[in-house]
Amino acid sequence: MKTVHYSVSGIANRKSKAQVLNALDKIKGVQKVAVDVARGTIEVQYNEPANPDSIKNCIEHTGYIIQD
């Protein structure tokens, strides 16, 4: 299993957290998602066919900005 970690701006509350969790759960291969609202981070554990690009695109299409 692989893991990616993103710093994300805009996750402010439980509703935001739920939106991201629901969106990422739809990606085939995503195993576990941890959203830390206080720190503004998302950690995703995944297997194929999920990949970092599909996960990043999903987060951005949900309306959040990934900080580099």
N, C-alpha and C positions, 0 to 999 in steps of 0.2 A: 504494500500500500504506500502511496506517495502522499506528501503533504505540501500544501501551499499556504502562505500566510500573507495577508494584505492589511495595510492600514487604510481605513476607509473613512471619508468624511460624510456626515449627514445622518449617521445612525444615532438617533437621539432618545429613543424610547422603545418600549416593548412592541409597539406597532411596527416600527421600522425593522426591528429584529425579526419579527414574524414574516414580514414581506420578503426579506432576504432568505430566510430559512425555507419558505415555501417555494421560492424561485429556484434555489439551488437543489432542492429535493427532486425537482423535475429532470435534472441532468442524470442520464444513465451513467452509473459508475461512481457517483458521489456516495460515500459511505457515512461520513460524519461531518457535521458543521458545528463550529463553536463561534458564536458571536459575542464579543465583549463590548457592550454598549459604553461602559465607562472609559475604556481605552480606545474605542473606535477601531477594533480589529476583527478580522474574520479569518478563521483557520479552517481549511477544508481538507479532509482526508478522502482520497479517491483512488479508484482503479480505472483501467481502460474500460470503456472508450472515452471517459472524461479526460480532460487535459487542462493545463493552466489557462490556455486561451479561451476555452469555452466557459470556464468558471469566471474568469475576469470579465468577459463579455456579458455574462448573465448578471453579475453584480452591477455593472455599469448600466445595463438596460433596465434594471430595477430602479434606477434613479440615483445611484450613489457614485461618488468619485473616489477612485483608487489613487492614493498618494504614493509617489515614488520616493 
